Structures are given as C-alpha cells and as structure tokens.
Amino acid sequence: MAPTATHEEKQYLDLIREILEEGERRPDRTGTGTISIFGARLKFKLNDNGRPVLPLLTTKRVFHRAIILELLWFIQGNTSSLALSEQGVKIWDGNGSREFLDKLGLTHREVGDLGPVYGFQWRHFGAEYVDSKTDYTGQGVDQLAELIHKLRTNPYDRRMILSAWNPKDMPNMVLPPCHMFAQFYVSYPSAASTNGAAANGGDGAEAKPKGHLHCQLYQRSCDMGLGVPFNIASYALLTHMLAHVCDMVPGSLTHVMGDAHVYLDHVDALREQLEREPRPFPELDIRREKGGEIDGWKLEDFEIKGYEPHKSIQMKMSV
C-alpha cells in the first residue's frame, strides 16, 4: 500500500514550529516584537488530477471573501481602503486612518488614500501618483496586461514578472509592499505525467497539450499568523485567474520568504493552531468562460467548494 501523501498545510505548521523553537527575538516597526527566521519556502499544488485546488488553510478559518475582494481591488489598480471597507473588508483601514497618515507626514492625504501601493504598481508602474481618485488610464506600465500578453504569445519567456517594489514611490506609500515580486513559468508536462492526462482533456481525445502555469512569489516580510495565510491564497487565486484567461492549467505556487516572523502577541494563538490536524484543501470553481480579460471579475465569479476548516482563531493585526 502506497504511503499517504503529507498534507501540504503541514509545511506551514512546521515553519511556525521552527520559528517558535529556533527563531530570533527581534524588534519591529510596529513595536509589538517578533520571533523571526530568514529564508523559508513553501510549495503548493494548484491542481490535483485536474481538480483545481485552492490552498486555503484549514487549521483555522480564513476569511476568503476578503482575499478575493482584495485581489480584485489590486487588479483594478485601486489604492483607496474605503473601496474595500465599504464591502466589509477592513484589513487596510488602520493604514488608511487619519492618525496613521498624519504619523507618516501624509497630512495632505484624504482618509483611505494609501498611495501608490500594490494595484497602482501592477497597472501603472512608473506613472506619477497624484491621489486615489485620479484616473491613470494609459499611464505607466500595465505589468498585468504585459504579463498576460507574454503568457499568450511567448509562454517560454523568462521575463514574466509582476513587481510591486518601486523605490521611487516608496515615500508616498503607507506601507512598502510585503509581497513584492512574482515570476510566472509555463510547463508542458506529458500526458503520461502526474495530472497531465486529466489536465489536458482527460477523455482520451487528441488535444493540444495545455501549458501548466506556475507562480513563484517573493515576500520580504511575512506575518506568519495573519498575513501569510492570506498571501498564499491570494497568489494561488491570481495564478488560477491568469490560467483561466490564458486557457492554461493551474500548476503550482512557490512561496519564498525573507523575514518570516511570528508577532509575540500571536504566539498563544498559533500554539493552539499547531494542535489541529489539517483537513482537505477546497476546490476552486471559476464561473466564467475560459479566456476573456482579467478585468471586470466579481466576487460571484468564484465558488469555493468543500471548505470545512477548524474554527477561526482571533489574532490582532499590528499596524
């Protein structure tokens, strides 16, 4: 009898354990204090014999509605936290508050204006940032559009990059990007290989092999308790979306971490989480025709099936 495959979520739990047992106590920007290690890596499959998988942690309930809405907000190039807050997603409210903006010296900014953060860099890299209400159509480099063009026309390209790290714009951001750089790669596994037959048609009919889309994310600063579960699911979701619009098969997500840390006020909550056994990752159903554009997606275009996690664990966000 073949051994049971180790659940991929155990990588995350093992990394938490390693940080708690071997990490270094370090001060941080928020004043909370952390336990940290440097240089970690997680890898997740995004399809299982043709079944699209979303690596959404199961040892605690993850607020996946917020993950989807935040990703769509990035894709829109939106930089106002109010747009998310109005939909019940409050994760950027602290960084967009009057108090936080004033503390950074951004006293001229309206509440909620986060500056040229992720979405602005993805869609308008190099454009001159004015405020969150300005129309930047046609300004700067639309990295996301260029990425999709390369995936469709030259999938062997080694320059399929999405970068949120722009040193020139850093002083105008409420927070420098944590998840800052992603590279994409298309593979063409044979039909006989793992997942190949199902992914390339699966019905025995002759079909043109489809590319399998892989993403490698580099994240400079990794809040293991609150942020990383979001980041894993978000970039997995983005890879699924790109595969969908480019008529490819979702392949894998590799998450490379710089400073991987546990905030001191998350230690007890994470120890509780470590006691739990992972459950199967859910399936992602995208309710849109293959192809099309990356713009204009809605929350209703995604269905997450079979997500049966353990109960949620409260952790405070350090701002």
Protein Blocks (a to p, Z undefined) as FASTA:
>chain_A
ZZddddfklmmmmmmmmmmmmmccdddfkonopaddehiaddddfbeehiacddddfkbc
cdfklmmmmmmmmmnopabfklmmmnopaklmmmmpmklmmmnopambcghiabjafklm
mmmgoiacfbfmbccehiajdfklmmmmmmmmmmmbckbccdfbdfklmmmpfbdcfblc
dcdddddddfklghklmmnnonopacddddddddddddfbdcfklmmmmmmmmmmmmmmm
mmmmnopadfbdcdddfbdcddfklmmmmmmmmmpccdddddddddbdeehjfehiafkl
pccehiacdddddddddZZ
